[in-house]
């Protein structure tokens, strides 16, 4: 701001000097007057800028002076008193969570979070003497170590430690050789030899929940991965960050992630149970770490190329799902098309049946009408035949049975039509005189065999009438 102000004054002075003609001779009074005007105009123009600068600097100073400490006075006083005296674990062998480089310097996810907490709260931990993870855990349980930077909370550990919320959750992945293309869960691994790191929380989890699995414990994660790579075992269940680190470091190119074990290493800062104030301080230190800083740590230590992807992010899943969906859609569309075709056929068949039904009804009505007309005609004909004074009958010569006779036979011979019918094949014999019947049998009847349809045969005989009133009948 000061540089900008000086530059503005210099530019303004050069401009004014040129405008009043410094090369011209003027009296000292005029020169003094012009100089006064220049400074007056300069102050007038620069005043707003100066006021803004003063206000800005004041606000900045006020803001710096009022910066709020995330810790309470009690917590800050305790932390100041124990600065550089809070003993924290110092172990390695679990990269990229925590390990040592060739110079003996600790590195890893836990160390990145540890250094950020120190920076955010402005204090330093004291590293204990380097030792194994198992020995450091013994010291932590005994109260010789105040803080452990990378512990997973479980019921057993809560008896002697207080835990912050997890600062990172890393799944334990199921690692197999690339030739095994299956997507696996722990339930699907029956009959497989599974490498697991002895004594780790994931080891206890699988033993307690999947006791039927064939577990092969090894001393560390790298051996689990190497045994899987060399086909000694079928699979390994290893922390994803650890698997990512060792696969890249050791150049193990024939392994891939086949699934998730559903168990995550939720790493927290654990502190002595008799120091709740320390636990609150660590919790607040973690809260000051931004999401961007957390993401940077994750990307730095965990290979996103190896990270397990849920099934819905797997390209093969969508290809298979899309194919299945396409087949099912094609089947449904085909069924709908066939259904529409069947509906059309049913509709056409129904229309044909309705048409045939209407036609049949018309034919039945027509037939009933014809039969009614026939019955009327038969009644009419029968009325005519019955009113005739002659005997009219139809006799089947071959079958020797009377087919029809009108009521004239009753009027003439005295026999009813029922009586005539009951005579059966003896009707001619009963109605003729015995002598005439012999002539009929021997002479007349044989002639009937040679008659054509248009010929008529006449025969005169003496009948046997019921009441003996007629002497002769003329039969033709």
Buried (B, 14 or more C-beta within 10 A) or exposed (E): EEEEEEEBEEEBEEEBEEEBEEEEEEEEEEEEEBEEEBEEEBEEEBEEEEEEBEEEEEEEEEEEEEEEEEBEEEBBEBBEEBBEEBBBBBBBBBBBBBBBEEEEEBBBBBBBBBEBBBEBBEBBBBEBEBBEBEBBBEBBBEEEBBBBBBBBBEEEBEEBBBBBEBBBEBBBBBBBBEEBEEBBEBEEBEEBBBBBBEEBBBBBBBEEEBEEBEBBBBEBBBBBBBBBBEEEBBBBBBBBBBBBBBBEEEEBEEBBBBBBBEBBBBBBBBBBBEBEBBBBBBBBBBEEBEEEBBEEBBEEBBBEEBBBEEEEEBEEBEEEEEEEEEEEEEEEEEEEEEEEEEEEEEEEEEEEEEEEEEEEEEEEEEEEEEEEEEEEEEEEEEEEBEEEEEBBBEBEEEEEBBEEBBBBBBEBBBBBBEBBBEBEEEBBBBBBBEEBBEBBEEEBBEEEEEEEEEEEEEBEBBBBBBEEEEEEBEBE
